[in-house]
Amino acid sequence: MNHFEIVFTTVVVLTVLSAGSATAIVIAVDTRARPGARIVAVRLMKIAVLGAGAVIALLDRGGASSGIQ
Protein backbone atom coordinates (compact mmCIF):
# COMPACT_ATOMS: atom_id res chain seq x y z
CA MET A 1 0.00 0.00 0.00
CA ASN A 2 1.25 3.47 -0.78
CA HIS A 3 0.95 6.41 1.60
CA PHE A 4 -2.24 7.74 0.02
CA GLU A 5 -4.05 4.42 0.44
CA ILE A 6 -3.01 4.20 4.09
CA VAL A 7 -4.18 7.74 4.86
CA PHE A 8 -7.40 7.32 2.89
CA THR A 9 -8.25 4.00 4.55
CA THR A 10 -7.53 5.42 7.99
CA VAL A 11 -9.74 8.46 7.40
CA VAL A 12 -12.61 6.33 6.08
CA VAL A 13 -12.39 3.88 9.00
CA LEU A 14 -12.31 6.66 11.61
CA THR A 15 -15.22 8.42 9.91
CA VAL A 16 -17.38 5.31 9.81
CA LEU A 17 -16.52 4.32 13.38
CA SER A 18 -17.30 7.82 14.69
CA ALA A 19 -20.65 7.94 12.93
CA GLY A 20 -21.50 4.41 14.03
CA SER A 21 -20.58 5.13 17.63
CA ALA A 22 -22.66 8.29 17.69
CA THR A 23 -25.62 6.42 16.22
CA ALA A 24 -25.27 3.61 18.77
CA ILE A 25 -25.17 6.10 21.64
CA VAL A 26 -28.28 7.90 20.42
CA ILE A 27 -30.17 4.63 19.95
CA ALA A 28 -29.06 2.93 23.19
CA VAL A 29 -29.04 5.85 25.64
CA ASP A 30 -31.74 8.34 26.58
CA THR A 31 -29.79 11.45 25.65
CA ARG A 32 -32.47 13.73 27.07
CA ALA A 33 -31.86 12.36 30.55
CA ARG A 34 -28.08 12.10 30.14
CA PRO A 35 -26.61 15.31 28.72
CA GLY A 36 -23.09 13.86 28.88
CA ALA A 37 -24.07 11.15 26.39
CA ARG A 38 -25.57 13.79 24.13
CA ILE A 39 -22.36 15.82 24.19
CA VAL A 40 -20.31 12.74 23.31
CA ALA A 41 -22.68 11.86 20.45
CA VAL A 42 -22.56 15.40 19.07
CA ARG A 43 -18.77 15.46 19.17
CA LEU A 44 -18.55 12.08 17.46
CA MET A 45 -20.86 13.33 14.70
CA LYS A 46 -18.69 16.43 14.28
CA ILE A 47 -15.70 14.13 13.83
CA ALA A 48 -17.67 12.10 11.27
CA VAL A 49 -18.63 15.21 9.29
CA LEU A 50 -15.04 16.43 9.37
CA GLY A 51 -13.93 13.00 8.21
CA ALA A 52 -16.42 13.08 5.34
CA GLY A 53 -14.95 16.40 4.26
CA ALA A 54 -11.48 14.90 4.46
CA VAL A 55 -12.56 11.96 2.29
CA ILE A 56 -13.93 14.35 -0.32
CA ALA A 57 -10.72 16.39 -0.21
CA LEU A 58 -8.60 13.25 -0.54
CA LEU A 59 -10.65 12.03 -3.49
CA ASP A 60 -10.17 15.41 -5.16
CA ARG A 61 -6.39 15.20 -4.87
CA GLY A 62 -4.71 16.00 -8.12
CA GLY A 63 -7.67 18.00 -9.36
CA ALA A 64 -7.53 21.48 -10.83
CA SER A 65 -8.52 23.10 -7.53
CA SER A 66 -5.65 21.54 -5.57
CA GLY A 67 -2.89 22.55 -7.95
CA ILE A 68 -1.27 19.11 -7.72
CA GLN A 69 -0.67 17.22 -10.94
Secondary structure, 3 states (H helix, E strand, C coil): CCHHHHHHHHHHHHHHHHHHHHHHHHHHCCCCCCHHHHHHHHHHHHHHHHHHHHHHHHHCCCCCCCCCC
